[in-house]
Structure formats: C-alpha cells, structure tokens
Amino acid sequence: MTTPANPARVPVRVALLLISLGAAHAQVAPLLPAASAGNEEAIVLSPFTVSSEKDTGYAATETLAGTRLRTDLRDVASAMSVLTPEMLRDLGAHSIDEAVAFLPSSDQL
C-alpha cells in the first residue's frame, strides 16, 4: 500500500532535482596531455600466481592453552577465541588492549 505524495513537498523535490542536475553538469574530467609513444618504456612486472590449495587463513588448528599439551582445537572441551600471530600482525595489534577489540563478547575499558 503506497501513500500519496504530499503536494507541499513537490516544489522542494523539483528544486533539489534541478540543483543536482546543475551540479552533475558542472563536473567535467580534466584533459590529460597526450603521452608521446616514443618516450616511454613498457614496465615489466614480475609474474605471480594465486593458489588457495593449502591456505587456511587465520585458522589455528592446535593449542597449548588449557591442557598444557599440544592438542587439536577440535578436541578441547571449552570454547576458545584464538588470535594467531599472523592475524595480530595484519591487524596491527601490538598489545593485549588492542587485540581485545577483535575478540567476541569483550569490551575495552
């Protein structure tokens, strides 16, 4: 079910439309000077490949916490939040206070 347009707002909408059309018309990209074909050399980039065969991302698979023995996380009976060194480095977290911001159910004081 749609409500009818308020007739008092029609002039306002028309004015906004006209203003936005004027602003859109005023935006013109600057012309760049044409590059001469003989003065530039081609840049050769090194080849790279993207493979996700063994990539586990930030997923940790083992822990020493809680049991003091290297244990698979799936075998630990308690819930844990794991921040790997790679994740902390990529996030730029250099202290526990900065790392807590990325843990679920935690607040920074």
C-alpha positions as CSV (number, residue, x, y, z in Angstrom):
1,M,0.0,0.0,0.0
2,T,1.5,3.3,-1.1
3,T,0.7,6.7,0.4
4,P,0.0,9.6,-1.9
5,A,2.8,12.2,-2.3
6,N,2.4,15.3,-0.2
7,P,1.6,18.2,-2.7
8,A,3.5,20.7,-0.5
9,R,6.8,18.8,-1.0
10,V,6.6,18.7,-4.8
11,P,8.3,22.1,-5.3
12,V,11.1,21.1,-2.9
13,R,11.7,17.9,-4.8
14,V,11.7,19.7,-8.1
15,A,14.2,22.3,-6.8
16,L,16.5,19.5,-5.4
17,L,16.4,17.7,-8.8
18,L,17.3,20.9,-10.7
19,I,20.2,21.7,-8.3
20,S,21.6,18.2,-8.6
21,L,21.4,18.3,-12.4
22,G,23.3,21.5,-12.4
23,A,26.0,20.1,-10.2
24,A,26.2,16.9,-12.3
25,H,26.7,19.1,-15.5
26,A,29.5,21.1,-13.9
27,Q,31.6,18.0,-13.2
28,V,34.0,17.6,-16.2
29,A,37.1,15.5,-16.1
30,P,40.3,17.4,-16.8
31,L,42.0,16.7,-20.1
32,L,45.4,15.0,-19.7
33,P,48.2,15.8,-22.1
34,A,48.7,13.1,-24.8
35,A,51.6,10.9,-23.9
36,S,54.1,10.5,-26.7
37,A,54.6,6.9,-27.7
38,G,58.3,7.1,-28.3
39,N,59.4,8.5,-24.9
40,E,58.0,5.8,-22.5
41,E,59.3,2.3,-21.9
42,A,57.0,-0.5,-21.1
43,I,57.1,-1.6,-17.4
44,V,57.6,-5.3,-17.0
45,L,56.0,-6.8,-13.9
46,S,57.1,-10.0,-12.2
47,P,54.6,-12.8,-12.7
48,F,52.8,-14.2,-9.7
49,T,50.3,-17.0,-9.1
50,V,47.4,-17.2,-6.7
51,S,46.8,-20.6,-5.1
52,S,44.5,-21.5,-2.2
53,E,45.2,-25.2,-2.0
54,K,46.9,-25.2,1.4
55,D,45.8,-21.8,2.7
56,T,43.9,-22.0,6.0
57,G,43.8,-18.2,6.5
58,Y,44.0,-17.2,10.2
59,A,42.6,-20.6,11.4
60,A,44.5,-22.1,14.2
61,T,44.4,-25.9,14.5
62,E,46.3,-26.6,17.7
63,T,46.6,-25.1,21.2
64,L,48.8,-25.3,24.3
65,A,46.3,-23.4,26.4
66,G,44.1,-25.2,28.9
67,T,45.8,-28.6,28.7
68,R,49.5,-27.7,28.6
69,L,49.9,-30.3,25.9
70,R,49.7,-29.7,22.2
71,T,46.1,-30.5,21.4
72,D,43.9,-30.1,18.4
73,L,41.3,-27.3,19.0
74,R,38.5,-29.6,18.0
75,D,39.4,-31.9,20.9
76,V,39.3,-29.1,23.6
77,A,36.1,-29.2,25.6
78,S,36.0,-25.4,26.3
79,A,35.2,-22.5,24.0
80,M,38.2,-20.5,22.9
81,S,38.9,-17.4,20.8
82,V,42.2,-17.8,19.1
83,L,44.2,-14.9,17.6
84,T,47.1,-16.1,15.6
85,P,50.4,-14.1,15.3
86,E,49.6,-13.6,11.6
87,M,46.2,-12.1,12.4
88,L,47.7,-9.8,15.1
89,R,50.4,-8.6,12.7
90,D,47.9,-7.9,9.9
91,L,45.5,-6.1,12.3
92,G,48.4,-4.0,13.7
93,A,47.6,-5.0,17.3
94,H,50.8,-4.6,19.4
95,S,49.3,-5.1,22.9
96,I,46.6,-7.1,24.6
97,D,44.5,-4.0,24.8
98,E,44.5,-3.6,21.1
99,A,43.9,-7.3,20.5
100,V,40.8,-7.5,22.8
101,A,38.9,-5.3,20.3
102,F,38.8,-8.2,17.9
103,L,37.6,-10.8,20.3
104,P,33.9,-11.7,20.6
105,S,32.0,-10.7,23.7
106,S,34.6,-8.3,25.0
107,D,34.7,-4.6,25.8
108,Q,37.5,-2.2,26.0
109,L,37.6,0.0,29.1
